[in-house]
Amino acid sequence: MEDLFKDHIPLLRPWLGQEEVQAATEVIMSGWISQGSRVAEFENAVTKYLGAKYAVATNSCTSALHLGMQLSGIKNGDEVICPSFTCMATANAIHHAGATPVFADINPQTYNLDFDAVSASITPRTRGIALVHQIGLPANLDAFAKLAKDHNLVLIEDAACSFGATYKGKRIGSHGSTICFSFHPRKMITTGEGGMLITDNAELAETARVLRSAGASISDLERHKAKGVLVQKYANVGYNFRMTDIQAAIGLVQLGKIGEMLEQRARQAQRYNEALAQIEEIDPPYVPEYATHAYSSYLIRLRPKATVGRDKLICEMAARGISCRVGIQPLHLEPYYLQRFAKMSFPNTEEAARNTMFLPIYPGLTEEEQNRIITALETILARSR
């Protein structure tokens, strides 16, 4: 098979190998490839890793967020506060639960929700806060948990990008609130597509398992194993949000590599930090004392004194065989919301969207490749002075 990345440094590359091939092959050859015992094994392994109680695997983080919001009481007519500086999936899940997303500005250092902006956005219709732990960096969880409690709001954590990150020494996912992860190839570990809902609420977890499988009272695997007649009942209108055993088998292998993945990303981030400290046009990522960054992405900001614009810099890097990408695009400026809502302004979000960009970071990125990236940045910026 042709190497699509030969002589080119991609923005990311999933860390997959023969172990994942073998795990998937074993499931395929077993004859049971849909949701079954491997999914349950993956769920148990994730709860053990995180220090959580219950996990419900789904076909995406969007589905997990949808279930988490629906089962936490979010309903038609409610408002849920979320950042505009996030993936469309965060707002999509709010819509799927029947509620309306209310955007709030971000903290310019962390790129996570700004506490004061969220506080000012609470109205009598507010029912929840979707707290996104963006680009691998946990938000100030204690502050937002207290805010939610003080106003009797649901707190849902969108940790799609932050599997393996820690808040005050504990892994994100172990703090008791409802939280959702993604296993898309751009995330920390991958199952191709997939997600997971984490909760300490046994009833919520059990209902989520029913709803993800069309609302059936028993799983396909239970029915298949039955000796005799076993008929499922449907007491709820459910969804097809199931993960397959093929995906879960890959996820189990990936989970076994998470320690090494986190270490590699941390080393790469430190190497970037040290080099970029010498480039006055660039701000490296900020990490508050309460957090350990997972570095699912490495987001830099061009300072006002930068001698080349962000978009030109990305094009110049691409010309050197290095893929970078613009930072997160604000949802409030997307066509859907421009048509639906009055035009809104979030200064920190819009400034970040104009001046931030992602550099390549992923397990397997070599020191030589990183040096090439850093040299390219230095050369382009110096030449433009």
Backbone hydrogen bonds, N-H to C=O, Kabsch-Sander energy under -0.5 kcal/mol:
donor,donor_aa,acceptor,acceptor_aa,energy
4,L,2,E,-0.9
6,K,3,D,-1.3
8,H,5,F,-2.2
9,I,321,G,-2.9
16,L,14,P,-1.4
21,V,17,G,-1.7
22,Q,18,Q,-2.8
23,A,19,E,-2.3
24,A,20,E,-2.4
25,T,21,V,-2.3
26,E,22,Q,-2.4
27,V,23,A,-1.5
28,I,24,A,-2.4
29,M,25,T,-2.8
30,S,26,E,-1.0
31,G,27,V,-0.7
31,G,28,I,-0.9
32,W,27,V,-0.6
33,I,31,G,-0.6
40,A,36,G,-1.6
41,E,37,S,-2.1
42,F,38,R,-2.5
43,E,39,V,-2.6
44,N,40,A,-2.3
45,A,41,E,-2.2
46,V,42,F,-2.3
47,T,43,E,-2.2
48,K,44,N,-2.1
49,Y,45,A,-2.2
50,L,46,V,-2.7
51,G,47,T,-2.3
52,A,47,T,-1.8
54,Y,199,T,-1.9
56,V,197,L,-2.6
58,T,195,G,-2.7
59,N,241,F,-1.2
64,A,60,S,-1.6
65,L,61,C,-2.9
66,H,62,T,-2.5
67,L,63,S,-2.6
68,G,64,A,-2.7
69,M,65,L,-2.6
70,Q,66,H,-2.7
71,L,67,L,-2.8
72,S,68,G,-0.8
73,G,70,Q,-1.2
74,I,69,M,-2.4
77,G,98,G,-1.2
78,D,75,K,-2.0
79,E,125,R,-2.1
80,V,100,T,-2.3
81,I,128,G,-2.4
82,C,102,V,-2.2
84,S,104,A,-1.0
86,T,84,S,-1.9
90,T,87,C,-1.5
91,A,87,C,-0.7
92,N,88,M,-2.7
93,A,89,A,-2.3
94,I,90,T,-1.2
95,H,91,A,-2.2
96,H,92,N,-2.8
97,A,93,A,-1.6
98,G,95,H,-2.1
99,A,94,I,-2.0
100,T,78,D,-2.3
102,V,80,V,-2.6
103,F,101,P,-0.5
104,A,82,C,-1.5
107,N,112,N,-3.3
111,Y,107,N,-2.4
114,D,105,D,-2.3
118,V,114,D,-2.1
119,S,115,F,-2.6
120,A,116,D,-2.1
121,S,117,A,-0.7
121,S,118,V,-1.0
122,I,118,V,-0.6
122,I,119,S,-0.9
126,T,123,T,-1.6
127,R,79,E,-3.4
128,G,79,E,-1.4
129,I,154,V,-2.6
130,A,81,I,-3.3
131,L,129,I,-0.9
131,L,156,I,-2.4
132,V,130,A,-0.8
133,H,131,L,-0.5
133,H,158,D,-2.4
134,Q,132,V,-1.2
136,G,133,H,-0.9
137,L,134,Q,-2.7
141,L,139,A,-1.9
144,F,140,N,-1.8
145,A,141,L,-2.6
146,K,142,D,-2.3
147,L,143,A,-2.0
148,A,144,F,-2.6
149,K,145,A,-2.3
150,D,146,K,-2.9
151,H,147,L,-1.5
152,N,149,K,-1.1
153,L,148,A,-3.2
154,V,127,R,-2.8
156,I,129,I,-2.6
156,I,154,V,-0.6
157,E,178,T,-2.9
158,D,131,L,-2.5
158,D,156,I,-0.6
159,A,157,E,-0.9
159,A,180,C,-2.3
162,S,159,A,-1.7
165,A,162,S,-1.9
166,T,292,T,-1.4
167,Y,170,K,-3.2
168,K,290,Y,-3.9
170,K,167,Y,-1.6
172,I,165,A,-2.6
174,S,171,R,-1.9
178,T,155,L,-0.7
179,I,198,I,-2.2
180,C,157,E,-2.3
181,F,196,M,-2.3
182,S,160,A,-0.7
183,F,194,G,-3.0
187,K,184,H,-2.5
191,T,183,F,-2.4
192,G,183,F,-0.7
193,E,191,T,-1.2
195,G,58,T,-2.1
196,M,181,F,-1.7
197,L,56,V,-2.6
198,I,179,I,-3.2
199,T,54,Y,-2.1
200,D,176,G,-0.6
202,A,200,D,-0.7
205,A,201,N,-2.3
206,E,202,A,-2.4
207,T,203,E,-2.4
208,A,204,L,-2.3
209,R,205,A,-2.0
210,V,206,E,-1.6
211,L,207,T,-2.7
212,R,208,A,-2.3
213,S,209,R,-0.5
213,S,210,V,-1.1
214,A,211,L,-0.8
214,A,239,Y,-3.5
215,G,210,V,-1.9
216,A,210,V,-0.5
216,A,213,S,-1.8
217,S,233,K,-1.9
223,R,219,S,-2.1
224,H,220,D,-2.4
225,K,221,L,-2.2
226,A,222,E,-0.9
228,G,226,A,-1.0
235,A,215,G,-0.8
235,A,233,K,-0.5
236,N,215,G,-0.6
238,G,214,A,-0.8
238,G,236,N,-0.8
239,Y,211,L,-3.5
241,F,212,R,-2.4
241,F,239,Y,-0.9
245,D,33,I,-0.9
245,D,34,S,-0.8
246,I,33,I,-1.2
248,A,244,T,-2.3
249,A,245,D,-2.3
250,I,246,I,-1.7
251,G,247,Q,-2.6
252,L,248,A,-2.3
253,V,249,A,-1.5
254,Q,250,I,-2.5
255,L,251,G,-2.8
256,G,252,L,-1.4
257,K,253,V,-0.6
257,K,254,Q,-1.5
258,I,255,L,-1.1
261,M,257,K,-2.5
262,L,258,I,-2.8
263,E,259,G,-2.1
264,Q,260,E,-2.5
265,R,261,M,-2.4
266,A,262,L,-2.4
267,R,263,E,-2.3
268,Q,264,Q,-2.6
269,A,265,R,-2.6
270,Q,266,A,-2.3
271,R,267,R,-2.2
272,Y,268,Q,-2.4
273,N,269,A,-3.0
274,E,270,Q,-2.4
275,A,271,R,-1.9
276,L,272,Y,-3.4
277,A,273,N,-1.4
278,Q,275,A,-1.5
279,I,276,L,-1.7
280,E,278,Q,-0.7
282,I,279,I,-1.6
283,D,301,R,-3.0
286,Y,109,Q,-0.7
291,A,288,P,-1.6
292,T,166,T,-2.2
294,A,136,G,-2.6
297,S,135,I,-1.0
298,Y,359,L,-0.7
299,L,297,S,-0.6
300,I,298,Y,-0.6
300,I,357,M,-2.8
301,R,283,D,-2.1
302,L,355,N,-3.0
303,R,281,E,-3.1
303,R,301,R,-0.5
306,A,303,R,-2.3
313,L,309,G,-2.4
314,I,310,R,-2.2
315,C,311,D,-2.1
316,E,312,K,-2.6
317,M,313,L,-2.4
318,A,314,I,-2.3
319,A,315,C,-2.0
320,R,316,E,-0.7
320,R,317,M,-1.0
321,G,318,A,-2.0
322,I,317,M,-2.0
323,S,9,I,-2.9
324,C,322,I,-0.6
325,R,358,F,-1.2
327,G,356,T,-1.9
331,L,84,S,-2.2
333,L,330,P,-1.0
334,E,331,L,-2.0
337,Y,334,E,-0.5
338,L,334,E,-2.3
339,Q,335,P,-2.0
340,R,336,Y,-1.8
341,F,337,Y,-2.7
350,E,346,F,-2.7
351,E,347,P,-2.5
352,A,348,N,-2.2
353,A,349,T,-2.3
354,R,350,E,-1.6
355,N,351,E,-1.7
356,T,352,A,-1.5
357,M,300,I,-2.1
358,F,325,R,-3.0
359,L,298,Y,-2.4
361,I,11,L,-1.5
365,L,362,Y,-2.1
370,Q,366,T,-2.4
371,N,367,E,-2.6
372,R,368,E,-1.8
373,I,369,E,-2.0
374,I,370,Q,-2.8
375,T,371,N,-2.8
376,A,372,R,-2.0
377,L,373,I,-2.2
378,E,374,I,-2.6
379,T,375,T,-2.7
380,I,376,A,-2.6
381,L,377,L,-2.3
382,A,378,E,-2.4
383,R,379,T,-2.4
384,S,380,I,-1.1
385,R,382,A,-1.2
